[in-house]
Amino acid sequence: MTTTTSPPPPYVEMDGRPATEDDLRVPALFGFGHFTAMQVRERKVRGLGLHLDRLEGANRELFQLPLDGGRVRELVRHALDGAGVRDASVRVHGFLPPGESRTRVMVTVREPAVMAPGARSLMSVPYARTVPHIKRPGEFGQTYYGMLAARAGFDEALLTAPGGVVTEGAVTNVGFWDGTSVVWPNAPALIGITMALLERGLAAAGEPSVRRAVTLDGLGAYRGAFICNSQGIAPVRRIDAVEFPSGDGKMEGEMAGVMGRLEAAYGSARAEPL
């Protein structure tokens, strides 16, 4: 008989100390906030500066308060020390409970994660996030539609605005290959750190990507697709009934080359020490 084991619970610190029961009431009862998710390897992070900029920008927009990058780095290092690890999946959350004047910073440390191998299938759903440029916890719509997609046999939900305008995956950015360029949907969406690093890396390699409108009824014009987030990059084999070359090792030619160039572009990003 096959048994499965649940992953260990995360190690959690609040403002540089192990989280207490009172600390955990903050995200439980005052969940309005923001976060960033990063993969740490040997206490280094690709795109660390972009993560810090994301936290600072969201904190100022939501709370009208700064969130010093030096403080964040110190808190992440302290949480890694507390968990006794050098490699991890780390989330940094910012909260401002009622009556307080300084941002509470929660750091969670879990086991490191990588994108699972194989090509993905996406089910389009009619949902676009409010204020999509801010990454925040408690996204009911994304979780709900992701659950529906899984029940229907898909790997992830693809969020769409009215008119079938493609925006982003439920937990990823989505890109397309038109035979000449990587194309990112230009609809309002969260610009993920991996997406930003890919844009930089492709441009540095002389293959700048483009942003333009992508619609469900126009998917057949593309020769390939992929998703990306902090865990990595994966090809897409199907969106609804539209099939793409899978790029999962069984595919030959063009899209396999595109995936290789994407991996190279991402790999060119320097891992920054915390």
N, C-alpha and C positions, 0 to 999 in steps of 0.2 A: 504494500500500500504506500502511495506517495503522500508525504506530508509536507506542508508548507509552513515556514516560520515567518512571523511578522518581524519587520525591521525594528531595531531597538528604538526606544523613544528618543527624541532629540534632547541634547543638553542645552539648557536655556539660561542665559544671564540677562539681567536687567540693570543697565547703568553700571556694568562692570562687576557685578557680584551674582552668585547663583540666585536664580529667581525664587522668591518666596511665594506662598499662597496669595498674599496681598498683591505682589507684583503681577501675578497671572490674572488677577481680576481686571487689570488694565485692558489687555486685549479681549478678555471675555465680555466686559461690560461697556468699554469705551473704545470700540474697535475702529473708529474713524482714524485713519492713518495711511501710511505708505510704506513701501519696502523695496528692497532690491535683493535678487538672488544670484549668488555667484558660486563658482566651483573653485576651490582652493587646492592647489597642488604644491607641496613643499613650501607652504606658507606664501605662495605667490598666486596672483590672479591676473588673467588676461583682461584687459580693459578696466583695470581698477580705477583709473581716473574717471572713466565714464560712469562707473557705479557711484563714485563719490559725488560727481556732478548731478546725477539723477537724484540722489538723496537730498542734496542741498537745494536743488530747484524745487522739488516737491515740498520740502519742509517750509520754504519761504512762501510758496503759493498757498499751502493749506493753513499754516500757523503763523505766517509772517515772522518767522524766526529763522536765524541761520542754523546750520548743522555742520559744524567744523569737520573737515575731512580728517584732520589729524586725530581728533577725538574718536571718530569712527574707526580708524585704523587701529588705534590703541585698544578699543573695546573688542574688535574682532580678534586681535592677537591674544588678549586676555581670555576670551572665550575658548579659543583653540587650546591655550595652555590648560584651562580648566577641564576641557574634555580630554586632554592628553593626546591630541592628534595633530598631524601636519597636513593631512589631506582630508577634505570635507566638503559637503554641501552646506553653505552658509547663507542665512538670510539675516538682513539687517532691517529692522522695523523702526519707524518713528511714530510715536503717539504723543498726544497732548491732552491728558485727562482734564476735566473741568476744574477750574480753580488753580491750575498749575501754570507756571510761567517759563518752564524749561522743558524742552523735548525729552521725553523718556525714550531711551534707545534699548530695544530688545534685540539680542543676537541669539539665533538658534544654530546649533551645529548638529548635522546629521552625517551619515555615511556618504562618501563621495559617490557621485552618480555620473553615468555617461549615457548618451543616446543609445537606445536599444538598436541592434542591427536590423536590417530589412527595410523594405519600402512601406509607406503608410497609405492608408485610405482615409479620406476626409468626407464627412457629410455636411453639406451646407445647411445653415440654420439662419432664421431671420432675427439676428440679434447684433447690435452694435453697442459697445460699452459707452457709458457716460464719461466725459472727461478722459478719453482713452490714453492721453499722453502720460497720465500718472499711474504708476503700478501700485496697486493697493490690495489689501487682504479682503476676504469675505465676498468674493465675486459670485453671487448666487447664480446669475444667468450663465456664466461660463461653465460652472459646475453642473448646472441643470442640463444644459444642452450637450455637454461632454458625456454625461450619463446616458442621455437619449441616444447619442451617436454610438456609444459602446453597446447598448442594448440592440441596436440595429446592425451590429457587426462591423462597425467602423472603428478606426483607431483614435480619431479626434474629430471635434466639431470645427467647421470653418465658418467664421462669423461673417455675416453679410448685412449691409445696409439696404434701405428700400431701393427697389429696382434691381436687386441681385448684384449690388456692388460689393466686391470682395474687399474685406478689410484686413483680417488677421485670423490665425488659428486661435483656438480657445486658450492655449498655453504656449503658442509659438508665433513667429512671423512666417509668412509664406512668400515664396518667390517663384518666378516662372522663367522659362527659357524660350525665347522666340526665334532661335536660330542664329541670332546675332548678339543679343545682350541678355543679361539677367534683368528681369523686370520686377519691381516691387510695386504692389498696389499703392496708389497715392491717396487713398481714402484715409480719414482720420483713424489712427491706430497707435499703439505703443511701439516706439522704435526700440527694439530690443538691443541689448549690448552686443550680442553676437551679430545681429543684422548690421549694426554700425561698424563693427570690426570687418565684416565682409565687404561693406561698401568701401572702406578705406583700403583693404587689401587688394581688392579688384582694381581700384583706381591706380594703386601703386604698381600693379602688374600691367598697366596699360589696357585694362578691360573695364572701364567704368560702367557701373550699372545705371539703370534709369528707373524713374518712377512715373507711372501713368495709370490711368483708370483700367481696372480689370473687372469684368463682369462675368457672371455665370454663363450667360449665353455666348460669350466669346472665348470660353476655355479651349474649345476645339482648335483654335488658331495657334496654341502653344505646343511646343515640341517636348516639353518637360516641365516638372515642378519639383519643389523641395520645401522643407520646413526647417526652422532653426530656432534654438533657444540656448540657454546657458549650458545645457548638457551636450550640445553638438548640432550636427546637421544630418538630415535623412532625406532620401528621395521620396517622392509621392508617386504612387502607382495609379491612384484613382481618386477623383472627386465626383461624388454622386455616380453617374453612369459614364463619365468621361474618363477614358483610360489614357495613361501616359506611360512612356518607357520607364521601367522601374528603377534602373540604376542600382540594383541590389546584388550585383555580381553576375547575374544571369544575362544582363543586358550588354550589348555590344555597341561600340561606336560613340555617337555624338554625346548623348547624355552622360555616359560613363566618364567621358572627358570633362564635361561640365562639372560633375561632382568632384572630380580630381582637382580641378582648378579652384573650386570653392574651398575644399579642404586645405589646399595650399595657401589660399588667401587668409583663411582663419589661422592657420599655423604660423603665418608670418607675424602675427601680433605678439609683441613682447609680453611675457608674463612679468608683472610688476610686483615687487616685494611689499608685503603689508607693513 
